Structures are given as C-alpha cells and as structure tokens.
Amino acid sequence: MPLIDICSKCETKLAVIGTHCQFCYEEIANILFEAWAYCDWKDKSTEFMLEYMQDKADVGLDYVIDFIQRESKNRKAWYDKHPNWTEKYT
C-alpha cells in the first residue's frame, strides 16, 4: 500500500512518490527532463546542468541527483514522447 501524505507542491493529500503526488511528480519530471535535454543540446557543463535543473523545477540538489539516478533509463522515452521540444528555443 502506498504511503499517504501531503504533497509538498500542491498540498493535496494523495499517494506520494518521494514528497510529491503523482500529478506533481510527472510535471516536475517533465521540467527536469527538458532542462536536462537543453543542457545536453547546448553542451553545458555538469555543474551548470545541475543548477539549471534545480532552478527550472524549483527543487533542491538532492532531488535533482535522485531524479537523474532514478530516471536515466527513461530519457529515450521522454525524447520519443517530446520530439519537438527544441522548438520553443529556436
């Protein structure tokens, strides 16, 4: 049975992944994947990427590092689902 708690982003009482409800986790994950992709695209340093991801998603360094470790295997799926993500930057 999933842990029930208050989402630290939307403050709704829901089943939580880490500290966020499923809806907020997916929103934050999308922001982090795009920030990660942007840094790869622009050949940014790892230090820049970590700070950029934190700033874009409004999360801490530990959250970003945990996200990268947990979600690395899902990067290709994110690119496949968002093939035109660069359009807003061009």
Stockholm file with secondary structure:
# STOCKHOLM 1.0

chainA/1-90         MPLIDICSKCETKLAVIGTHCQFCYEEIANILFEAWAYCDWKDKSTEFMLEYMQDKADVGLDYVIDFIQRESKNRKAWYDKHPNWTEKYT
#=GR chainA/1-90 SS CCCEEECTTTCCEEEEETTEEHHHHHHHHHHHHHHHHHHHHTTCCHHHHHHHHHHHHTCCHHHHHHHHHHHGGGHHHHHHHCTTGGGGGC
#=GC SS_cons        CCCEEECTTTCCEEEEETTEEHHHHHHHHHHHHHHHHHHHHTTCCHHHHHHHHHHHHTCCHHHHHHHHHHHGGGHHHHHHHCTTGGGGGC
//
